[in-house]
Amino acid sequence: MLAIAYQPSYLLTVSSRWILDPMGEWYFRWLIVSILPVIYNWIILVSRCSFSDLQYNYLPVWLALDYLSDLIYLLNMAVRFNTGYLEQGMLVTDRWKIARTYSQTHGFKLDLVSVLPTDLLYLHLSIHSPAVRFNRLLQVWCLFEFLQRVETRASYPNTFRVIRIMAYMLGSIHWNACAYFALSRHIGFGQDPWVYPNISDPNNARLTRQYLYSFYFSTLILSTIGNTPTPVREEEYLFVMVDLLIAVLAFASIVGSMEAIVSNLDKAGRSVFPDHQLMNYYLRSQQVGRELRQRVTNWSQHLRLNKKVTNERQILQMLPDKLRAEVAVSVHLQTLRKVQLFQSCELGLLEHLVLKLQSQVFSPGDYVCRKGDVGREMYIVQDGRLAVVADDGVTPFAILEDGNYFGEISILNIPGSISGNRRTANIRSIGYSDLFVLGKDDLAEVLMEFPEAKHMLEGKGREMLLKMGMLDEAVAQPELGKEKLASTLGRLEIVLDSLQTKLARLISELESSVKKIDFRLKHLENELGVWVGVDEDLEGVGEAEDHRLTQAQSETQAQTQAQNRIQAQPQAKAQDHRQAQHQTQSNAQLLVQTTE
């Protein structure tokens, strides 16, 4: 079996066979197919058991649909045996593991019972006994899985929840209507005012009339509206009591779910847009003037009506950093690329900057910045129009529209700028203006990770200031010289740190070598001691043995001399490295003095 790493694809090939990805699109499409027989059985099968005319009149159609749904049930089990699952974040594609895991689930047991051939009971009962197929209702868990996946995929999940609850209500009424008609047939049509009228009347014998009357009667009971005939028999009383209990419990839960959905919908809106009620309460409690309160109200109303989101960071804060960056890049990257200052920057820098963008909406007549203010942000016009006005606030000099930007120079702190980091113009919003704001601190934080981009941006900023005639070169040149000197010193420090690291590593290696040689010498001394002891015990053995011992001693002395030479070499190398380091520091000092 091939080992394949998990990747978000629709299908994965394993040993030339197909394994479905449970998070893929193909599996979701199969879920749509697999729930069709479930819906068919839960609606039509129950109706066929209650309304005999529906069963008799369309028997060939029902038989074809029954066995087609059985085929889909069997295919669904086959698909389950070929659908991988996640284990420790990895997609399991081993067929034996998939089969073992699926066979141990509760869903497999329901699937197995639902495909049992209970149709064989037709041989003992009539073919018009669809109740023998009630085991087909057990695959309803596939429907719940489909609804859960649709809710996570839906663009309007609250709307989907409302539709789902409405479907539950209609399904409950449908089942109750079928039960009411079956009970009426058991008691006898027209036996009392409570049951279904006598079908001897051709109008009451119509299948459409039978179902609509039963559905209407069931709706009256379950909704507790009343206006139904009084029960006469014990069975009728029991049916009404059970329906009332269902209405009190189940329908009360459904209504409570609807209220929760509406509350969540309002809560979601308040989390995306400012809470105007809270703001109005605060303004009234602080006795803010009526005109200012109206401006705040208009601003809040504009955000809601035009779907302007100003707290994007809070909305996406639960996402992982990488996923949040991809969302922000998808939404705002093109806007950031419009800024001339960032057009030639690398993609990694832009992705970091996109996460720092904040949206701000200005009302008509609001000043975005005034001349002489300290510039701590730059602005990008996303939507709206702004005017560069004179000091009187009325005379316009220029109009800024979508895609324009301003304030980019003041957040770079370029040496020699005549205006420093002060604003040089008054900019006022003409209507409602939607701007992206990039803070000075945020830009500095990002540029710390991209030093090359920082030098490039400062260079482009100086070029822009030169074109506008707002750069004092007499001040800029010394500052540039200091920057170059600081950069050179920084590089020298890096080189010295690297040399020190290499020297420390070399000394460590030499110390390790010396320890190994010392260990070997001790081992040789021990062996030599053993040889000497043997020589004393065998003192009279012969001249050949003495010659061998003498030769061993000479070899030991030679090894000792070699060891001494080896110990002397690291010290000489260390001395050479210290001299090289001292020479490098002397050259660095000489270079610094030359630069000054």
C-alpha positions in Angstrom: 0.0 0.0 0.0 1.3 3.4 -1.0 1.8 6.0 1.8 0.4 9.3 0.6 0.5 12.5 2.6 -2.8 14.2 3.2 -3.6 17.0 0.8 -6.9 18.8 0.2 -7.8 17.2 -3.1 -11.1 15.8 -4.3 -9.8 12.2 -4.8 -6.6 10.4 -3.9 -5.2 7.5 -5.8 -4.1 4.6 -3.7 -2.8 1.5 -5.5 -4.6 2.5 -8.7 -7.9 2.6 -6.8 -10.0 5.5 -5.6 -10.2 6.7 -2.1 -12.6 9.6 -1.4 -11.5 12.6 0.7 -14.2 13.2 3.4 -13.5 16.9 3.1 -13.6 17.0 -0.6 -16.2 18.2 -3.1 -16.9 14.7 -4.5 -17.9 13.3 -1.1 -20.3 16.3 -0.6 -21.9 15.6 -4.0 -22.3 12.0 -3.1 -24.1 13.1 0.2 -26.6 15.0 -2.0 -27.3 11.7 -3.9 -27.4 9.5 -0.8 -30.1 11.7 1.0 -32.6 11.5 -1.8 -33.8 7.9 -0.9 -33.8 8.9 2.7 -36.2 11.9 2.0 -38.2 9.6 -0.3 -38.8 7.0 2.4 -39.5 9.4 5.2 -42.2 11.2 3.2 -43.6 8.8 0.6 -43.3 5.5 2.5 -45.3 6.8 5.5 -47.9 8.3 3.1 -48.3 5.0 1.3 -49.0 3.2 4.6 -51.8 5.6 5.5 -53.4 6.6 2.1 -54.3 3.3 0.4 -55.3 5.0 -2.8 -51.7 6.4 -3.1 -50.3 2.9 -2.8 -52.7 1.1 -5.2 -52.8 3.7 -8.0 -49.1 4.1 -8.4 -47.7 0.7 -7.4 -45.3 0.2 -10.4 -43.8 3.7 -9.7 -43.3 2.9 -6.0 -41.7 -0.5 -6.7 -39.2 1.1 -9.1 -38.4 3.9 -6.7 -38.1 1.4 -3.8 -35.5 -0.7 -5.4 -33.7 2.3 -6.8 -33.4 3.6 -3.3 -32.1 0.2 -2.1 -29.4 0.3 -4.8 -28.4 3.8 -3.6 -28.3 2.5 0.0 -25.9 -0.3 -1.0 -23.8 2.1 -3.0 -23.6 4.4 0.0 -22.2 1.5 2.1 -19.7 0.8 -0.6 -18.7 4.5 -0.7 -18.3 4.5 3.1 -15.8 1.6 2.8 -13.8 3.7 0.3 -13.9 7.0 2.2 -10.8 7.9 4.2 -10.8 9.5 7.6 -8.4 11.8 9.5 -6.1 10.3 12.1 -3.7 12.8 13.8 -4.4 15.2 11.0 -3.4 12.8 8.2 -5.8 11.1 5.8 -5.9 7.4 6.3 -6.0 5.5 3.0 -5.4 2.0 4.2 -8.5 0.0 3.1 -8.3 -2.4 6.0 -8.2 0.4 8.5 -11.0 2.3 6.8 -13.2 -0.9 6.8 -12.4 -1.7 10.4 -13.2 1.8 11.6 -16.4 2.1 9.6 -17.6 -1.3 10.8 -17.2 -0.2 14.4 -19.4 2.9 14.0 -23.0 3.2 14.9 -23.8 4.4 11.4 -22.6 1.1 10.0 -25.0 -0.9 12.2 -27.9 1.4 11.0 -26.9 1.0 7.4 -26.7 -2.7 7.7 -30.2 -3.0 9.3 -31.6 -0.6 6.7 -30.7 -2.8 3.8 -32.0 -6.1 5.2 -34.3 -7.8 2.7 -37.5 -7.3 4.6 -39.3 -7.2 1.3 -39.4 -11.0 1.5 -42.3 -10.5 3.8 -44.4 -9.6 0.7 -44.6 -13.4 0.2 -46.5 -13.8 3.4 -48.3 -10.5 3.4 -49.7 -8.5 0.5 -47.5 -6.5 -1.8 -49.6 -3.6 -0.7 -48.0 -3.7 2.7 -45.2 -1.0 2.5 -44.8 -1.0 6.3 -42.4 -4.0 5.9 -39.9 -1.4 4.5 -39.8 0.7 7.6 -36.3 -0.3 8.3 -35.3 1.9 5.4 -35.9 4.9 7.6 -32.8 4.1 9.7 -30.4 5.8 7.3 -31.6 9.2 8.4 -28.2 9.9 10.0 -26.9 10.6 6.5 -29.4 13.4 6.2 -28.2 14.9 9.5 -24.6 14.8 8.3 -25.5 16.5 5.1 -27.4 19.3 6.9 -24.4 19.9 9.2 -22.0 20.2 6.2 -24.4 22.5 4.3 -24.7 24.8 7.4 -20.9 25.2 7.4 -20.8 25.9 3.7 -23.8 28.2 3.5 -23.2 31.9 2.9 -26.2 32.7 5.1 -26.2 30.0 7.9 -28.9 31.6 9.9 -31.3 31.6 6.9 -30.4 28.0 6.4 -31.2 27.2 10.0 -34.6 28.8 9.7 -35.4 26.8 6.6 -34.2 23.6 8.3 -36.5 24.2 11.3 -39.4 25.0 8.9 -38.7 21.6 7.2 -38.8 19.9 10.6 -42.2 21.4 11.4 -43.7 20.4 8.0 -42.3 16.9 8.4 -43.9 16.6 11.9 -47.2 17.8 10.6 -47.0 15.4 7.6 -46.4 12.4 9.9 -49.2 13.5 12.2 -51.6 13.9 9.2 -50.7 10.3 8.1 -51.4 9.0 11.6 -54.7 10.9 11.8 -55.9 9.5 8.5 -54.8 5.9 9.5 -56.7 6.3 12.8 -59.8 7.5 11.0 -59.7 4.5 8.7 -59.3 2.2 11.7 -62.3 3.8 13.5 -64.3 4.2 10.3 -64.7 7.2 8.1 -67.6 9.4 9.1 -68.4 7.5 12.3 -68.3 10.7 14.3 -67.4 14.4 13.7 -63.8 14.0 14.8 -62.7 11.4 12.2 -62.3 12.0 8.5 -65.7 12.4 6.7 -67.3 9.5 4.9 -65.5 8.7 1.6 -68.7 7.6 0.0 -69.0 11.3 -0.9 -67.0 11.6 -4.2 -65.5 14.9 -3.1 -64.1 13.3 0.1 -62.9 10.3 -1.9 -60.3 12.3 -3.8 -56.8 11.6 -2.7 -55.9 15.3 -2.8 -58.8 16.2 -0.5 -57.9 13.4 1.9 -54.3 14.6 2.3 -55.1 18.3 2.6 -57.9 17.8 5.1 -55.6 15.6 7.3 -52.7 18.0 7.0 -55.1 20.9 8.0 -56.5 19.0 10.9 -53.0 18.0 12.1 -51.8 21.7 11.8 -54.7 22.8 14.0 -53.9 20.3 16.7 -50.1 20.7 16.8 -50.3 24.5 16.7 -52.7 24.4 19.6 -55.0 26.7 17.7 -58.0 24.6 18.4 -61.3 24.8 16.5 -61.3 21.0 16.1 -64.3 18.7 16.8 -64.4 17.2 20.3 -63.1 13.6 20.5 -65.6 10.9 21.1 -63.7 7.6 21.4 -60.9 6.7 23.7 -58.5 6.4 20.7 -59.4 9.9 19.7 -58.7 11.3 23.2 -55.4 9.5 23.3 -54.4 10.9 19.9 -55.3 14.4 20.9 -53.4 14.2 24.2 -50.3 12.9 22.5 -50.5 15.6 19.9 -50.8 18.3 22.6 -47.8 16.9 24.4 -45.8 17.0 21.2 -47.0 20.5 20.6 -46.0 21.7 24.1 -42.6 20.0 24.0 -41.4 19.7 20.4 -43.0 22.8 19.0 -42.0 24.8 22.0 -38.4 23.7 21.3 -38.8 24.6 17.7 -40.1 28.1 18.5 -37.3 28.5 21.1 -34.8 27.6 18.4 -36.3 30.2 16.1 -35.9 32.8 18.8 -32.3 31.7 19.4 -31.5 32.0 15.7 -33.0 35.5 15.5 -31.0 36.5 18.6 -27.8 35.0 17.1 -28.4 36.9 13.9 -28.7 40.1 15.8 -25.7 39.3 17.9 -23.7 38.6 14.7 -24.7 41.9 13.3 -23.6 43.7 16.4 -20.2 42.0 16.4 -19.6 43.1 12.8 -21.1 46.6 13.0 -21.0 49.1 15.9 -23.9 48.7 18.4 -25.9 51.9 17.7 -28.1 51.3 20.8 -25.1 51.2 23.1 -23.6 54.3 21.5 -26.8 56.2 21.7 -27.2 55.3 25.4 -23.7 56.4 26.1 -24.1 59.7 24.3 -27.4 60.5 26.0 -26.0 59.6 29.4 -23.0 61.9 28.8 -25.4 64.7 27.6 -23.7 65.0 24.2 -25.3 67.6 22.0 -28.1 66.7 19.6 -26.2 67.6 16.5 -23.2 65.4 17.4 -25.4 62.5 18.4 -27.1 62.8 15.0 -23.7 62.6 13.2 -22.8 59.5 15.2 -26.2 57.9 14.3 -25.8 58.7 10.6 -22.3 57.2 10.7 -23.5 54.0 12.3 -26.4 53.8 9.9 -24.1 54.2 6.9 -22.0 51.3 8.1 -25.0 49.0 8.4 -26.7 50.0 5.1 -23.5 49.7 3.1 -22.0 46.7 4.9 -18.8 48.5 5.9 -16.7 46.4 8.3 -14.4 48.3 10.6 -13.3 45.5 13.1 -11.9 43.0 10.7 -9.2 41.9 13.1 -11.7 41.0 15.8 -13.7 39.0 13.3 -10.8 36.9 12.0 -8.8 36.7 15.3 -9.8 33.0 15.8 -8.2 32.0 12.5 -4.5 30.7 12.4 -2.0 33.4 11.4 -1.3 31.8 8.0 -5.0 31.4 7.2 -5.8 34.9 8.4 -3.0 36.3 6.2 -4.4 34.5 3.2 -7.9 36.0 3.8 -6.4 39.4 4.2 -4.3 39.1 1.1 -7.3 38.0 -0.9 -9.3 41.0 0.3 -6.8 43.8 0.5 -3.6 43.0 -1.4 -4.7 44.7 -4.7 -5.5 47.9 -2.7 -2.0 47.9 -1.1 -0.3 47.4 -4.5 -1.8 50.7 -5.7 0.6 52.5 -3.4 3.6 53.6 -5.4 5.9 53.2 -2.4 5.1 49.5 -2.2 4.8 48.5 -5.8 8.2 46.9 -6.1 8.3 45.3 -2.7 8.4 41.6 -2.3 5.3 39.6 -1.7 6.2 38.5 1.8 6.5 42.1 3.0 3.1 43.0 1.4 1.4 40.0 3.1 2.7 41.2 6.5 1.6 44.8 5.8 -1.9 43.6 4.7 -2.5 42.2 8.2 -1.7 45.6 9.7 -4.3 47.5 7.6 -7.3 48.9 9.5 -10.5 50.3 8.0 -11.8 53.7 9.0 -14.9 55.4 7.7 -15.1 59.2 7.8 -18.3 61.2 7.7 -19.0 64.2 5.3 -16.9 67.2 6.4 -14.6 65.2 8.7 -10.9 66.2 8.6 -8.7 63.1 8.0 -5.6 65.2 8.8 -4.7 68.8 9.2 -1.6 70.7 8.2 1.1 70.6 10.8 -0.3 67.5 12.6 2.2 64.7 13.5 2.0 62.0 10.9 1.6 58.6 12.5 -0.4 56.9 9.7 -0.7 56.7 6.0 -4.1 56.4 4.2 -5.3 54.6 1.1 -8.6 55.6 -0.3 -10.8 52.5 -0.8 -14.1 54.3 -1.5 -15.3 57.8 -1.5 -13.8 61.2 -2.3 -11.6 63.6 -0.3 -10.5 67.1 -1.0 -7.1 68.8 -0.3 -8.3 72.1 1.0 -6.8 75.4 2.1 -6.6 76.6 5.7 -10.1 78.0 5.5 -11.4 74.4 5.0 -13.4 75.4 1.9 -11.0 76.2 -1.1 -10.2 72.9 -2.8 -6.7 72.3 -4.3 -7.1 68.7 -5.4 -9.5 65.8 -5.3 -8.5 62.3 -4.0 -10.6 59.4 -5.3 -10.5 55.6 -5.2 -6.9 54.2 -5.3 -5.2 57.5 -4.2 -3.1 57.5 -1.1 -1.3 60.1 1.1 0.9 60.3 4.2 3.3 57.6 3.1 6.4 59.9 3.6 5.7 60.9 7.1 5.7 57.4 8.5 9.3 56.6 7.2 11.2 59.3 9.1 13.5 60.1 6.2 16.5 62.2 7.3 16.6 65.7 5.6 12.8 66.0 5.1 11.9 69.7 5.3 8.5 68.9 6.8 9.9 66.2 9.1 7.0 63.9 10.1 4.4 66.7 10.0 1.4 66.9 7.7 1.8 69.3 4.8 -1.9 69.7 3.8 -5.5 69.7 5.0 -7.5 66.7 3.8 -11.2 66.7 4.3 -13.8 64.1 3.4 -16.4 65.3 0.9 -18.9 62.5 1.5 -18.6 59.2 3.4 -15.1 58.0 2.7 -13.8 54.5 3.4 -10.0 54.5 4.0 -7.4 51.9 4.9 -5.0 53.1 7.6 -1.4 51.8 8.0 0.2 52.9 11.3 3.8 54.0 11.6 4.6 51.5 14.4 3.0 48.7 12.4 5.2 49.5 9.4 8.4 49.7 11.6 7.5 46.4 13.2 7.3 44.7 9.7 10.4 46.4 8.4 12.5 45.0 11.2 12.0 41.6 9.6 12.8 43.0 6.1 15.9 45.2 6.5 16.6 45.2 2.7 13.1 46.4 2.1 13.5 49.1 4.7 16.6 50.6 2.8 14.7 50.3 -0.5 11.6 52.1 0.8 13.7 54.9 2.4 15.6 55.3 -0.9 12.3 55.6 -2.8 11.0 58.0 -0.2 14.1 60.2 -0.7 13.6 60.2 -4.5 10.0 61.3 -4.0 11.1 64.1 -1.7 13.7 65.2 -4.2 11.2 65.4 -7.0 8.9 67.5 -4.7 11.8 69.7 -3.6 11.2 68.8 0.1 14.6 67.2 0.9 17.5 69.2 2.6 20.6 67.5 1.1 22.9 69.3 3.5 21.2 67.5 6.4 20.5 64.3 4.5 24.1 63.6 3.5 25.6 63.5 7.0 22.7 61.4 8.2 23.4 59.0 5.3 27.1 58.9 6.2 26.1 58.0 9.8 23.8 55.4 8.5 26.5 53.9 6.3 29.0 54.0 9.2 26.5 52.2 11.4 25.8 49.7 8.7 29.5 49.0 8.3 30.1 48.6 12.0 27.1 46.3 12.1 28.6 44.1 9.4 32.0 44.1 11.2 30.4 43.0 14.4 28.7 40.2 12.6 32.0 39.1 11.1 33.7 39.3 14.5 30.9 37.3 16.1 31.3 34.7 13.4 35.1 34.4 13.9 34.6 34.1 17.7 32.0 31.3 17.2 34.4 29.4 14.8 37.3 29.9 17.3 35.2 28.6 20.2 34.2 25.6 18.1 37.8 24.9 17.2 39.0 25.1 20.8 36.2 22.7 21.8 37.2 20.2 19.2 40.9 20.5 20.3 39.9 19.9 23.9 38.0 16.9 22.9 40.9 15.5 21.0 43.3 16.0 23.9 40.9 14.1 26.2 40.7 11.2 23.8 44.6 11.1 23.5 44.9 11.2 27.3 42.5 8.3 27.6 44.5 6.3 25.1 47.8 7.0 26.9 46.3 5.8 30.2 45.2 2.6 28.4 48.7 2.1 27.1 50.2 2.6 30.5 47.9 0.0 32.0 48.9 -2.5 29.3 52.6 -1.6 29.9 52.1 -2.3 33.6 50.7 -5.7 32.8 53.6 -6.5 30.6 56.1 -5.5 33.3 54.4 -7.7 35.9 54.6 -10.6 33.5 58.3 -9.9 32.9 59.0 -10.0 36.7 57.1 -13.3 37.1 59.0 -14.8 34.1 62.4 -13.4 34.9 64.4 -16.3 33.6 62.6 -16.9 30.3 65.2 -15.9 27.8 66.8 -13.1 25.8 64.1 -13.2 23.1 61.4 -12.2 25.5 63.6 -9.4 27.0 64.2 -8.1 23.5 60.4 -8.0 22.9 59.8 -6.0 26.1 62.5 -3.6 25.2 61.0 -3.1 21.8 57.6 -2.5 23.4 59.1 0.1 25.7 60.7 1.9 22.8 57.3 2.0 21.0 55.7 3.4 24.1 58.2 6.1 24.3 57.7 6.9 20.6 53.9 7.2 21.2 54.5 9.4 24.2 56.6 11.8 22.1 53.9 11.8 19.4 51.4 12.6 22.1 53.4 15.6 23.2 53.7 16.8 19.7 49.9 16.5 19.3 49.3 18.5 22.5 51.6 21.2 21.3 49.8 21.6 18.0 46.4 22.8 19.4 48.1 25.4 21.5 50.0 26.7 18.5 46.8 26.8 16.4 44.9 28.6 19.2 47.7 31.1 19.5 47.5 31.7 15.7 43.8 32.2 15.9 44.1 34.7 18.7 46.7 36.6 16.6 44.3 36.6 13.6 41.4 37.9 15.8 43.6 40.6 17.2 44.7 41.6 13.6 41.0 41.6 12.5 40.0 43.9 15.4 42.9 46.2 14.5 41.8 46.4 10.9 38.2 47.1 12.0 39.4 50.0 14.1 41.6 51.3 11.3 38.6 51.1 8.9 36.4 53.1 11.4 39.0 55.8 11.8 39.4 56.0 8.0 35.6 56.4 7.5 35.5 59.1 10.1 
